[in-house]
Amino acid sequence: MRETRTTWSRRLVASLVRLHRDERGGALEYMLVLGVFAIPLMIAAGYLRAILTDWFSMLSFHVGWPFL
């Protein structure tokens, strides 16, 4: 387990060094796209999933309520 942790940390450090040494800006653009679009959309998807779950559970309760 310790070996996997050290390889994981080495990969993380290597990717951070690669991001720092990138002169063309390709990795920076990738990080900006993640920060501006992907992460907020993932957060919004979590909220929308919770809202839809509540809505459909309420709807199924009201439809099945007279027969309980």
C-alpha positions as CSV (number, residue, x, y, z in Angstrom):
1,M,0.0,0.0,0.0
2,R,2.9,2.3,0.7
3,E,4.3,1.7,-2.7
4,T,1.0,2.7,-4.4
5,R,0.9,5.9,-2.3
6,T,4.4,6.9,-3.3
7,T,3.8,6.2,-7.0
8,W,0.6,8.2,-6.7
9,S,2.4,11.1,-5.1
10,R,5.2,10.9,-7.7
11,R,2.6,11.0,-10.5
12,L,1.0,14.0,-8.9
13,V,4.3,15.9,-8.5
14,A,5.3,15.0,-12.1
15,S,2.0,16.3,-13.5
16,L,2.4,19.6,-11.4
17,V,5.9,20.0,-12.7
18,R,4.8,19.4,-16.2
19,L,2.0,22.0,-15.8
20,H,4.6,24.5,-14.5
21,R,7.0,23.9,-17.4
22,D,4.4,24.1,-20.1
23,E,5.3,27.1,-22.3
24,R,2.6,26.7,-25.0
25,G,-0.3,27.0,-22.5
26,G,-2.1,23.8,-23.5
27,A,-2.4,22.5,-19.9
28,L,-3.4,25.9,-18.7
29,E,-6.2,26.1,-21.1
30,Y,-7.3,22.6,-20.0
31,M,-7.3,23.7,-16.4
32,L,-9.3,26.8,-17.2
33,V,-11.9,24.8,-19.1
34,L,-12.2,22.5,-16.1
35,G,-12.4,25.4,-13.6
36,V,-14.9,27.4,-15.6
37,F,-17.2,24.8,-17.1
38,A,-16.8,21.3,-15.9
39,I,-16.7,21.7,-12.1
40,P,-19.7,24.1,-11.9
41,L,-21.7,21.8,-14.2
42,M,-20.9,18.9,-11.9
43,I,-22.1,20.8,-8.9
44,A,-25.2,21.9,-10.7
45,A,-25.9,18.3,-11.7
46,G,-25.7,17.2,-8.1
47,Y,-28.3,19.9,-7.1
48,L,-30.6,19.1,-10.0
49,R,-30.4,15.3,-9.2
50,A,-31.5,16.1,-5.6
51,I,-34.3,18.3,-6.8
52,L,-35.6,15.7,-9.3
53,T,-35.4,12.9,-6.7
54,D,-37.5,14.9,-4.3
55,W,-40.0,15.9,-7.0
56,F,-40.5,12.3,-8.2
57,S,-40.7,10.8,-4.7
58,M,-43.4,13.4,-3.9
59,L,-45.2,12.7,-7.1
60,S,-45.2,8.9,-6.5
61,F,-46.4,9.5,-3.0
62,H,-49.4,11.6,-4.1
63,V,-50.3,9.2,-6.9
64,G,-50.2,6.2,-4.6
65,W,-51.6,7.9,-1.4
66,P,-55.3,7.0,-1.8
67,F,-54.4,3.3,-2.1
68,L,-52.2,3.1,1.0
